[in-house]
């Protein structure tokens, strides 16, 4: 799936079938369904990519101390840029999302 296809899927009522749990959480986050995205992140707190999602969500709600904890758990520096940019980085970091080089764009 390309990043553009993923973004286009946000207008659907359900996430696309076969998404990884991180992409499912990002799909909900992209639709401003914070509680659903947070549940996905919490259910996989052993995984650094889910922890990055968790950090992003707490940053989104302006709980910066909690976000900093989850960034540490994810092995990442605390993000300070625009939230939409971080969401895009998170999506593009997923192995199921085709890179621009692979998709030819």
Secondary structure, DSSP 8 states (H G I E B T S, - for coil): -BHHHHHHGGGSSS--TT--HHHHHHHHHHTT-HHHHHHHHHTTTTSHHHHHHHHHHHHHTT-HHHHHHHHHHHT-----S-HHHHHHHHHHTSTTSB-HHHHT-
